[in-house]
């Protein structure tokens, strides 16, 4: 009984090396993570970094997944892979540069390097999805690089939003990415075109796919991701139509509520909740894979 109890305690407790590494990571990256969270909550971070505010739910989820994988982690043999040392060296150099973007990127690199150093490729594979969630929530200049290429999406959203306003009997003029209602112009900027919401929707979709084991079915995964893009684009078309109408009729309170205040957060939350409903429909009515039956006719 004593031996069994000691084994259970050793399995449930953390090794001294793990405690030391967690403490070191907390000292190094605690202030940086707090800067991210504070910027996302109070919108005091740059607009490019605000695109990654889905990290508010993604980073805790990644930590939970990594913590739940501890039993499998312990079963892996300890092995040092040279690539792990290279990743640790690169992450350390980026961290010591004191440049904000490079320090941000050093965080997922440091975590990946630790996995490779402690458990090799099997450890990196085991922690692959939590690491992917961390990497996709790490603020970078990626939105700035993508924005010049989404002009067609901006024009599409402006055109469809203008069409919806016309159907409602509202006098509206559409000029490329501009909507004019009652001589009041609204620009469908990259941020307003739903690029941030598209990032968030796809991120949450990945979390749902993993949590519900939908990734085991390629058909369901592809359909759900396509539906996620459709919901994000459609939702932002309606949102831009409403913003153009509010701005055109001079309803500044409604415009500010939906554009700058908690109304926009509520609208985004409802869109994300709809993804859960869509996933349930796909799981209920879409088979995990398509099977084709070929019936051969026997000649008489």
Buried (B, 14 or more C-beta within 10 A) or exposed (E): EEEEEEEEEEEEEEEEEBEEBEEEBEEBBEEBBEBBBEBBEEEEBBEBBBBBBBBBBBBEBBEEBBEEBEEEBEEBEEBEBEBBEBBBEBBBEBBEEEEBBBBBBBBBBBBBBBBBBBBBEBBBEBBEBBBBBBBBBBBBEBBBEBBEEBEEBBBBBBBBBBBBBEEEEBEBEBEEBBBBBEEBEBBBEBBBBBBBBBBBBBBBBBBBBBEBEBBEBEBBBEBBBEBBBEBBBBBBBBBBBBBBBBBBBEEEEBBEBBBEEEBBEEBBEEBBEBBEEBBEEBBEEBEEEEEEEEEEEEEE
